[in-house]
Amino acid sequence: EIFEFAKFLKIDNEIIKKAPSADLWENQSDEKDLGYSYKNLDKILSEIYDKKANFKDLKAEFGGEITEFVTKKIKTNSFKLKNPPIAKVRNNHFKD
């Protein structure tokens, strides 16, 4: 979807086609580091979040290795979806 939006915004095609990378070293590629293409990862995530597909169906459609990779990442990073606890601070020390 982001690529379609980039085309709509008339972003230069060279930028759109550039391989995603953190650019920490020469010729680094996010997809090489992950071992999977964003296209395939996006398909699986779409099935999980948009269509509510179950693990068994995903495994049959995409294969066990990539499905386990994605579902494990979702579980191990789920804490990022929750706000951290915030301390309550009272201002009782500065009374008039």
C-alpha positions as CSV (number, residue, x, y, z in Angstrom):
1,E,0.0,0.0,0.0
2,I,2.8,2.4,0.8
3,F,4.3,1.9,-2.7
4,E,0.9,2.7,-4.3
5,F,0.7,5.9,-2.1
6,A,4.3,6.8,-3.1
7,K,3.3,6.6,-6.8
8,F,0.2,8.7,-6.1
9,L,2.4,11.3,-4.6
10,K,4.7,11.1,-7.7
11,I,7.8,10.2,-5.7
12,D,10.7,9.4,-7.9
13,N,10.6,5.8,-9.0
14,E,14.3,5.4,-8.1
15,I,13.4,6.0,-4.5
16,I,10.4,3.7,-4.6
17,K,12.4,0.9,-6.1
18,K,15.3,1.3,-3.6
19,A,15.7,-1.8,-1.5
20,P,14.8,-1.1,2.2
21,S,17.8,-0.8,4.4
22,A,19.0,0.7,7.7
23,D,22.2,1.6,5.7
24,L,24.4,0.7,8.6
25,W,27.0,-0.8,6.2
26,E,27.5,-0.9,2.4
27,N,25.1,-3.1,0.5
28,Q,23.0,-3.8,3.6
29,S,19.5,-5.0,2.9
30,D,16.7,-5.4,5.4
31,E,15.3,-8.3,3.4
32,K,18.6,-10.1,3.3
33,D,19.0,-9.6,7.0
34,L,15.5,-10.9,7.7
35,G,15.7,-13.7,5.2
36,Y,12.3,-12.9,3.8
37,S,10.9,-10.3,1.4
38,Y,8.7,-7.5,2.7
39,K,6.2,-8.5,0.0
40,N,5.8,-12.0,1.6
41,L,5.9,-10.6,5.1
42,D,3.2,-8.0,4.3
43,K,1.0,-10.8,2.8
44,I,1.2,-12.8,6.0
45,L,0.6,-9.8,8.2
46,S,-2.4,-8.8,6.0
47,E,-3.9,-12.3,6.4
48,I,-3.4,-12.1,10.2
49,Y,-4.7,-8.6,10.8
50,D,-7.2,-8.0,8.0
51,K,-8.6,-11.5,7.5
52,K,-8.0,-13.0,10.9
53,A,-6.4,-16.1,9.4
54,N,-5.3,-18.8,11.8
55,F,-1.9,-20.3,12.1
56,K,-2.8,-23.6,10.4
57,D,-4.1,-21.8,7.3
58,L,-1.1,-19.5,7.2
59,K,1.2,-22.4,7.5
60,A,-0.5,-24.2,4.6
61,E,-0.5,-21.1,2.4
62,F,3.0,-19.6,3.1
63,G,5.0,-22.4,4.7
64,G,5.9,-23.2,8.2
65,E,9.2,-21.4,8.5
66,I,8.1,-17.9,7.5
67,T,4.8,-18.3,9.3
68,E,6.5,-19.2,12.6
69,F,9.0,-16.4,12.1
70,V,6.2,-13.8,11.7
71,T,4.0,-15.1,14.6
72,K,7.1,-15.3,16.9
73,K,8.0,-11.7,16.1
74,I,4.4,-10.6,16.8
75,K,4.4,-12.4,20.2
76,T,7.9,-11.2,21.3
77,N,7.2,-7.6,20.3
78,S,3.6,-7.4,21.6
79,F,4.8,-5.5,24.6
80,K,5.4,-2.5,22.3
81,L,1.7,-2.1,21.8
82,K,1.1,-1.3,25.5
83,N,1.9,2.1,27.1
84,P,4.4,2.0,29.9
85,P,3.3,2.7,33.4
86,I,3.5,6.4,34.3
87,A,4.3,7.5,37.8
88,K,1.9,9.9,39.5
89,V,3.6,13.0,40.8
90,R,1.9,15.2,43.3
91,N,2.9,18.8,43.7
92,N,2.3,19.1,47.5
93,H,5.7,20.7,48.3
94,F,4.9,24.0,46.7
95,K,1.9,25.4,48.7
96,D,1.2,29.1,48.9
